[in-house]
Structure formats: structure tokens, C-alpha cells
Amino acid sequence: MSITASEARRELFSLLKKVNDDREAVEIVSKHGNAVLVPAEDYAALREGSYLLRSPANARRLLKAYENALRRPAAIRSPGSASRSR
């Protein structure tokens, strides 16, 4: 979804509700530059992902862990059945 800055200003509260309810970003366009409105949780996740991938060594470790996880069969667990070390 894309709207003008004037529309965003006029509909700010309903726009905030929509973005948070739908979990979908809204692009706000203006002659002064464009911006994107996203839920705060999504923005925090994007920042964390960016931080974790900033280091090439860390990015390689994360990719390797992800690939290993894809190779393992998924374990089906019932609530409260998490393994505990004794």
C-alpha cells in the first residue's frame, strides 16, 4: 500500500491501527522523500537481523546453523515436553 504524506497525516491513527492489525508496511510518498511505516516489532526484528548479518563470520555461522536445521527432521513435541538437562 502506498499513500501520500498528506493522506498519512490526515489518517494517522487509523493508519497506525491498520499497519499493526494487518502486519503490512505502508509506503508514504512525498516530494521530500519516501518513508515506510511498519509495526515496531517488525522494525526491531529487521534491525536485529541487520545487526546479526553485519559481520561476515557471524552471517556464515547463522547460515550454517540454518542449513543444519533444515536437514534435521522436525521433532513434534507436546506443550511442556521440552527436554531438560539434569
DOVO-911510 format. One record per residue (C-alpha): residue number from 1; residue in one letter; x, z, y. Coordinates in steps of 0.25 Angstrom, whole numbers, plus 5000, padded with zeros to 4 digits. Example, Ala and Ser with C-alpha at 12.3 -4.5 7.8 and 13.67 -1.06 7.14 Angstrom:
<rs>
[1 "a" [5049 5031 4982]]
[2 "s" [5055 5029 4996]]
</rs>
This chain:
<rs>
[1 "m" [5000 5000 5000]]
[2 "s" [5005 4997 5014]]
[3 "i" [4999 5001 5027]]
[4 "t" [5003 5001 5042]]
[5 "a" [5009 5013 5049]]
[6 "s" [4996 5013 5058]]
[7 "e" [4987 5014 5045]]
[8 "a" [4996 5024 5039]]
[9 "r" [4995 5033 5052]]
[10 "r" [4980 5031 5052]]
[11 "e" [4978 5035 5037]]
[12 "l" [4990 5044 5035]]
[13 "f" [4982 5055 5028]]
[14 "s" [4974 5046 5019]]
[15 "l" [4987 5038 5016]]
[16 "l" [4995 5051 5012]]
[17 "k" [4983 5054 5002]]
[18 "k" [4983 5040 4997]]
[19 "v" [4998 5040 4995]]
[20 "n" [4998 5053 4988]]
[21 "d" [4986 5051 4979]]
[22 "d" [4990 5037 4975]]
[23 "r" [5005 5039 4974]]
[24 "e" [5007 5026 4980]]
[25 "a" [5016 5023 4992]]
[26 "v" [5011 5017 5005]]
[27 "e" [5019 5008 5013]]
[28 "i" [5018 5010 5028]]
[29 "v" [5022 4998 5036]]
[30 "s" [5025 4998 5051]]
[31 "k" [5033 4989 5061]]
[32 "h" [5043 5001 5062]]
[33 "g" [5045 5000 5047]]
[34 "n" [5038 5003 5034]]
[35 "a" [5037 5016 5026]]
[36 "v" [5031 5021 5013]]
[37 "l" [5022 5033 5011]]
[38 "v" [5023 5039 4997]]
[39 "p" [5019 5053 4991]]
[40 "a" [5030 5063 4994]]
[41 "e" [5032 5066 4979]]
[42 "d" [5035 5051 4977]]
[43 "y" [5045 5051 4989]]
[44 "a" [5052 5063 4983]]
[45 "a" [5053 5056 4969]]
[46 "l" [5059 5043 4976]]
[47 "r" [5069 5052 4984]]
[48 "e" [5073 5059 4971]]
[49 "g" [5075 5046 4963]]
[50 "s" [5083 5040 4974]]
[51 "y" [5092 5052 4975]]
[52 "l" [5094 5053 4959]]
[53 "l" [5097 5038 4959]]
[54 "r" [5107 5038 4971]]
[55 "s" [5119 5042 4962]]
[56 "p" [5122 5030 4952]]
[57 "a" [5127 5040 4942]]
[58 "n" [5114 5048 4943]]
[59 "a" [5106 5035 4942]]
[60 "r" [5113 5031 4929]]
[61 "r" [5111 5045 4923]]
[62 "l" [5096 5044 4927]]
[63 "l" [5095 5030 4921]]
[64 "k" [5101 5034 4908]]
[65 "a" [5092 5046 4907]]
[66 "y" [5080 5037 4909]]
[67 "e" [5085 5027 4899]]
[68 "n" [5087 5038 4889]]
[69 "a" [5073 5044 4891]]
[70 "l" [5067 5030 4889]]
[71 "r" [5074 5029 4875]]
[72 "r" [5069 5042 4870]]
[73 "p" [5055 5043 4864]]
[74 "a" [5045 5051 4873]]
[75 "a" [5042 5065 4868]]
[76 "i" [5028 5069 4868]]
[77 "r" [5026 5083 4872]]
[78 "s" [5014 5092 4874]]
[79 "p" [5014 5101 4886]]
[80 "g" [5022 5113 4884]]
[81 "s" [5031 5107 4873]]
[82 "a" [5043 5105 4881]]
[83 "s" [5056 5109 4874]]
[84 "r" [5062 5122 4877]]
[85 "s" [5076 5126 4875]]
[86 "r" [5078 5139 4868]]
</rs>
